């Protein structure tokens, strides 16, 4: 995929809608963290659930912030 194709894809209405839904998921996960939904009966359970959600949010951020970069020679 070249730079022009990437920008065409990013401006496609379907792509925009998918990215909007992904952003909504990120907000819902962030809200869940803020509301304490990861708190468990055990410290380990809380840590694992929290880490899983934080990792998912980080992955979503990477996807949402991705920009086309020319390959370096």
Protein Blocks (a to p, Z undefined) as FASTA:
>chain_A
ZZklmmmmmmpmklmmmmmmmmmmmmmmmmmmmnopmpcfbfklmmmmmmmmmmmmmmmm
mmmmpccddddZZ
